[in-house]
Protein backbone atom coordinates (compact mmCIF):
# COMPACT_ATOMS: atom_id res chain seq x y z
CA UNK A 1 0.00 0.00 0.00
CA UNK A 2 1.22 3.54 -0.85
CA UNK A 3 0.27 6.49 1.34
CA UNK A 4 -0.39 9.79 -0.45
CA UNK A 5 -1.57 12.92 1.38
CA UNK A 6 -3.38 15.62 -0.60
CA UNK A 7 -1.33 14.98 -3.73
CA UNK A 8 -2.20 16.18 -7.22
CA UNK A 9 -0.10 15.85 -10.37
CA UNK A 10 -0.49 19.56 -11.10
CA UNK A 11 -2.59 22.71 -11.11
CA UNK A 12 -4.54 23.69 -14.22
CA UNK A 13 -5.89 27.21 -14.58
CA UNK A 14 -8.40 28.17 -17.27
CA UNK A 15 -8.27 31.94 -17.72
CA UNK A 16 -10.80 33.82 -19.85
CA UNK A 17 -9.88 37.42 -20.66
CA UNK A 18 -12.67 39.70 -21.91
CA UNK A 19 -12.29 43.19 -23.34
CA UNK A 20 -8.66 42.25 -24.04
CA UNK A 21 -6.20 44.14 -26.24
CA UNK A 22 -3.01 43.18 -28.15
CA UNK A 23 -4.60 39.95 -29.41
CA UNK A 24 -3.04 40.16 -32.89
CA UNK A 25 0.45 41.18 -31.69
CA UNK A 26 2.53 38.01 -31.92
CA UNK A 27 5.67 39.49 -30.36
CA UNK A 28 3.69 40.85 -27.42
CA UNK A 29 1.95 37.50 -26.83
CA UNK A 30 5.24 35.58 -27.00
CA UNK A 31 6.80 37.99 -24.51
CA UNK A 32 3.89 37.74 -22.05
CA UNK A 33 3.88 33.93 -22.03
CA UNK A 34 7.64 33.86 -21.49
CA UNK A 35 7.39 36.41 -18.66
CA UNK A 36 4.65 34.60 -16.77
CA UNK A 37 6.38 31.23 -17.16
CA UNK A 38 9.43 32.66 -15.41
CA UNK A 39 7.30 34.48 -12.82
CA UNK A 40 5.55 31.21 -11.92
CA UNK A 41 8.88 29.44 -11.46
CA UNK A 42 8.66 27.34 -14.62
CA UNK A 43 11.37 26.40 -17.11
CA UNK A 44 10.56 27.48 -20.67
CA UNK A 45 11.67 24.85 -23.20
CA UNK A 46 10.15 26.12 -26.45
CA UNK A 47 7.32 28.14 -27.95
CA UNK A 48 5.19 27.61 -31.03
CA UNK A 49 2.61 30.05 -32.45
CA UNK A 50 0.30 30.27 -35.44
CA UNK A 51 -1.18 33.49 -36.82
CA UNK A 52 -4.45 33.01 -38.69
CA UNK A 53 -3.94 36.09 -40.87
CA UNK A 54 -3.71 39.85 -40.67
CA UNK A 55 -5.82 41.19 -37.79
CA UNK A 56 -6.98 37.67 -36.97
CA UNK A 57 -6.41 35.43 -33.99
CA UNK A 58 -3.30 33.70 -32.74
CA UNK A 59 -2.92 30.26 -31.19
CA UNK A 60 0.21 29.40 -29.30
CA UNK A 61 1.84 27.25 -26.70
CA UNK A 62 4.78 27.66 -24.38
CA UNK A 63 6.20 24.22 -23.65
CA UNK A 64 7.50 24.05 -20.10
CA UNK A 65 9.56 21.45 -18.27
CA UNK A 66 6.66 21.55 -15.81
CA UNK A 67 3.91 21.32 -18.50
CA UNK A 68 2.53 24.17 -20.67
CA UNK A 69 0.85 27.54 -21.17
CA UNK A 70 -1.46 27.90 -24.16
CA UNK A 71 -3.35 30.85 -25.61
CA UNK A 72 -6.07 31.23 -28.22
CA UNK A 73 -7.20 34.74 -29.22
CA UNK A 74 -10.33 36.08 -30.88
CA UNK A 75 -9.57 39.77 -31.51
CA UNK A 76 -12.94 40.31 -33.16
CA UNK A 77 -14.52 39.48 -29.79
CA UNK A 78 -11.74 41.00 -27.64
CA UNK A 79 -11.39 37.57 -26.01
CA UNK A 80 -8.46 35.33 -25.10
CA UNK A 81 -8.54 31.82 -23.63
CA UNK A 82 -5.41 30.94 -21.68
CA UNK A 83 -4.63 27.56 -20.11
CA UNK A 84 -1.81 27.18 -17.61
CA UNK A 85 -0.95 23.68 -16.43
CA UNK A 86 2.02 23.33 -14.09
CA UNK A 87 3.35 20.69 -11.76
CA UNK A 88 6.05 20.65 -9.12
CA UNK A 89 6.78 23.80 -7.14
CA UNK A 90 5.43 26.17 -9.81
CA UNK A 91 2.63 28.56 -8.87
CA UNK A 92 0.38 29.26 -11.90
CA UNK A 93 -1.80 31.65 -9.87
CA UNK A 94 1.05 34.18 -10.07
CA UNK A 95 0.25 34.64 -13.79
CA UNK A 96 -3.34 35.85 -13.37
CA UNK A 97 -2.77 39.52 -12.48
CA UNK A 98 0.15 40.13 -14.88
CA UNK A 99 -1.79 38.63 -17.81
CA UNK A 100 -4.94 40.57 -16.96
CA UNK A 101 -2.92 43.80 -16.74
CA UNK A 102 -0.78 43.19 -19.84
CA UNK A 103 -3.77 42.39 -22.05
CA UNK A 104 -5.75 45.27 -20.49
CA UNK A 105 -8.70 42.95 -19.91
CA UNK A 106 -11.85 44.52 -18.51
CA UNK A 107 -13.08 41.19 -17.11
CA UNK A 108 -11.35 37.95 -16.16
CA UNK A 109 -12.81 34.57 -15.24
CA UNK A 110 -10.55 31.93 -13.73
CA UNK A 111 -11.26 28.33 -12.89
CA UNK A 112 -8.68 26.17 -11.13
CA UNK A 113 -8.44 22.42 -11.22
CA UNK A 114 -6.23 19.96 -9.35
CA UNK A 115 -5.23 17.47 -12.03
CA UNK A 116 -4.53 13.86 -11.22
CA UNK A 117 -5.66 14.11 -7.61
CA UNK A 118 -5.02 10.87 -5.81
CA UNK A 119 -6.88 9.55 -2.77
CA UNK A 120 -5.18 9.85 0.59
CA UNK A 121 -4.53 6.10 0.47
CA UNK A 122 -3.91 4.34 -2.80
CA UNK A 123 -3.87 0.55 -2.90
CA UNK A 124 -1.36 -0.95 -5.30
CA UNK A 125 -1.68 -4.58 -6.32
CA UNK A 126 0.74 -6.66 -8.36
CA UNK A 127 -1.85 -9.36 -9.08
Secondary structure, 3 states (H helix, E strand, C coil): CEECCCCCCEEEEEEEEECCCCCCCHHHHHHHHHHHHHHCCCCEEEEEEEECCCCCCEEEEEEECCEEEEEEEEHHHCEEEEEEEECCCCCHHHHHHHHHHHCCCCEEEEEEEEECCCCCEECCCCC
